[in-house]
Amino acid sequence: ETLYKLAKINFDEQKFELARQQFKEINKLFPLSNEAIQSEIMIAFIDYIQMDYDNAILNYRKIINKYPSHKDLDYVYYMVAMCNYEQLQNEALDGYYNDLALKSFNQVINRFPNSKYAKDSHQKIILVKSNIAAKHMQIGRFYLNNKKYIAALNRFKIVVDEFSFTKFTPEALHRM
């Protein structure tokens, strides 16, 4: 407990590498303690803070597999979703992280509907879907400018049918 408090102090002072080493030491010395589990979560969170999302996701997934009934599992799933969400880029780029973030946030909502992270997950899903709708609109405008009217119509129809709650619906209807 004392080692964990010391590591947490270093974390709070933004001495992340020192805190990481101390959290790892707790894991080594007391692998079955509550502090060790919390240390694993903190190590993953340090990766998240340092924008090393791949390692953060990997560490969070290890926690999910190792402790499937942990009391803070909703937080762990939420952080996996946030790692994917924060990698979203301009809608003009590949939508790979859109799909991952959407799937991850839905997992939080489905597994933990009463969690304090469920409401924020709902909000983030709306933002992710808006990003996807923006991509469809961009492609639709491209087709429209190139006189590919059927292809453009299909893209605008996707926006109206699947993303009607986004700000892109009025424009999609107008262009249709």
C-alpha positions, 0 to 999 in steps of 0.5 A: 500500500505504501509503495502504491501511494509513493508511485501515485505521488510520482504519477501526480507529479507527472514523473511518469517513467518513475511511477511506471517503474514503481507500479511494475515493482509492485506487480513483481513483489505483490502480484496478487494484491489489489494494489498490483491490479490497480498498478496494472491499470495505472501502467496502461493509463500512463501509456494512454497519457503518453499517447502510446495507444497501442501499448495502452490497449494491449495492457488494458486487454491483458487486464480484461483477460486476467481479471474478468470480474474486476470491480473497475472493468467498466473503466478498463473497457471505457479506456480501450474505447477512448484509446481508439476514439483519440486516434480518430482523424480527419474524416477524409482519412481511413475510417479504421478507428471509427469502426474500432471506437464504435465497437468499443463504446458499444461494448461499454454500453452493452456490458455496463449499461448502468456504469458512469461511463455509459452516458459518455460512451453514448455521446462519443458514439454520436461523435463517431457516427458524425465522423462516419457521416462526414466521410459519406458526405465527402464521397457523395460530393465527390461523385456529384462533382464528377456527375456520378449521380447514382453513386452520389445518391447512394452515399447521401441515402446512407447519411439520411438512413443511417445517420439521420441524427447528424448535422449532415442530414439536411445537406444530404436531403438537399443534395438528393 
